[in-house]
Amino acid sequence: TGVRPGIVKVATGPHRMTDHERTIFEAAARAAAQTGAPVTTHTDEGTVGELQQEILTAGGVSPNRIIIGHSCGTTDTEYHVRIADRGSYLGFDRFGIGALMPDVERVRSLLRVVEAGHAERIVVSHDSVWCWQGQPFPAAAMDRLADLFDPTRFDREIVPLLAEHGAPPELVDTLVVDNPRRFFAGTA
C-alpha cells in the first residue's frame, strides 16, 4: 500500500509470555525488520522485557530500535542494566500512575540506571490514555483522569522531582530530547 508504520507496539502480561504473545512478537519483529520501523513494548510490572528483547532481536530488529516499555514497573536495577547493556531503551513511561508505583520510586530507580552508566538508554513519559479499545473514555472518567493524563505533567511534576534527587538539567535534556531523537532516527 505504501503506508508504513511509524512504530510497532506489542505487549505481554505479567511474569511470562504466552504462546500467543510469542507468535505476535515474532510477527512484529518480521514487520519491523522489513519496514525499518522501531518497536515499543508493553510489560506488566516491569517483567518479561529481556525475553521481549531476545525475540525481537532474533527476528532482525536492531536493539537500538526497541523500547522495553513500562520498565519502571520494577525497581530492579540489575534487570534494567541487562536490557540497556544489550542496546535497547528502557521506557520509564508510567510516571503519574501512583497506584502502580510512587513517582519518587520511579525517579530513584531511573537515577540508579543513570549511575550505572546508561542515561543514554532511557526514554521517559507518562502513560497517557485518551481512549480504550478505540472508544473515547466517558466524560465522567476523563474528569477524574484529566490531571493524570495531562501531557504537561512530566514537565510540571517529574522534572522538579528529578532535580530534587540530584539530576542535573543536562540529564533532563538527554532524557526528553536526545534519547527520543536517537531512538526514532535509529542512530544509536
N, C-alpha and C positions, 0 to 999 in steps of 0.2 A: 504493500500500500504506500510505501514511502514514509509512513508515520513511524517514528521511533520513540521508544520510551525515554523519559528524562531520567528515571530511576526505577529500579525494580525493588519491590518490597516483599519479603517473605517472613514467616513467623513460626515459632514453636511455642508450645506450652511449657509449664514449669518442669524442670529436672530431667526431662527426657525428650527425645524426638520420636514421634510415632512413625510408622512405615509410610503413612500418607504424607506426613510433613517431609520426610526424606525424599519422596518422589517429587514433591513440589520444589524442594531445594535444588534437586538435580536438574529439573526443567528450568528453574530460574537461572541457574548457573549457565546452562546452554544458551538461554536467551541473552543474558548479559554478555557472555563471551562473544556471541555473534554480532550484537549491536554495539558493543562498547559502552553500554550503559552501566553506571555504578549500581551497587546493591546496598540497601539498608535492611536491617532485620529487626524483628521484634523478639525480645526474650522476656520471659516471666521470671521475676525475682533475680535477674542477672545470672541466669543459668543457661547452659547449653551453647553458649557463644563459641566456645572452642570447637565444638562439633559443627556448628554452622559454618565457621570459618574454614574448617577442614574440607567440608563437602563443596563449598563454593570455589575454593582454590583448586581442588581436584577437578572441578568442572571447567576450569580455564579462566576463572576470574582472578585478576591480579589482586593481591591482598590489599593494596593501597586504594582499591576501588570498592572496599567493603567497610560499612559502618556496622559494628555489632551494637545494635540499639538497646537502649534501656540497661546498659552495663552498670549504671548507677543503682540498679536494683539490689546490688550487693556491695559490701564494703571490703570484699576480699581483694586486696591489692595484688596478691600473687596471681590470681585469675586475670586481673586487668593487665598485668605486666606480660603474662604469657601471650595474650592476644596482641598486645602492642609490639612485643618482640617479633612476632610473625608478620608485622607490617600493616595490620588493619587498624581502623579507627575505633575508638570507644565512644559510644553515644552516651554522654551524661546528659540525658534529654528528658528527664522527668521531674525537673525542678518544679516545685509547687504542689506536688501530689504528696502532701504530708501524711496522708493515710497509709501510704506505702513505705515512706521513709522521710524523716525530717530533712529539710534542706541543709541544715547545718552538718548532718552526717554525710550528705552527698558532697558538700564542699570539702570536708575533711578528707574524704576518700579521693576526690579529684586531686587535691594537693599532694596526697601521698603518691599518686601516679606521676605527678609533675616532679616530685622529689626523686622518684626512681628514674627520671630522665626521659619521660615520654610525653612532655607537654605538646609535642607536635602530632600526637596520635589521639587527641581528644577533641570532639565536637560537642557543643552544648546547645541546649534549648529547653523548652518545656513542652510537654506532650499535649499540645492543643488539639482538641477535637470539636469540630463545629457541626458534624453530622454523624449519624450512626447508621451503618448499613445503607448508605445512600439517601437517608432521610434526614431533614433538619431536626435538631433537638426541639422538643416542645418549648414554647416561650417560657413557661414556668421554670423548667430546668435550666434554661440559659440565664435567667435572672440570678439563680444561685451559683452558676458556674462562670459567669462572665469575668469576674476578677481573676479566677484561677487560670482561665484560658486567654487572658489579655496578652497579646503579643509583646507588650512593652514591659511585662512583669520581670523578665530576666534583667533588663537594664535597671529597673527601679529597685528591685529587691535582692537579686542574686549578686550582681556586680558589687554593691556595697558589702554584702556578706563575704564575698571573696576577699575584698580589701581588708575587712576586719580580721581575717585569718591570715593576713600577710601576703596576699597575692599582689604583685606589682602591676601597674597599668599595662605594661608590655605583655604580661601573661593574658590579660583580658583580650588585647588585640590579637594575640596568637589564637585564642580560643574562638573568637567570634568573627574574625576577618581572615587571617592567614590559613588556618586549617580548613575551613569550608572551601576557600578558593582552591587550595591544592587538591582537596578531595574531588571536587567537581571537574577540575582541569585534568585530573589524573596524572599529576606531575610528580607526586611522591607520597 
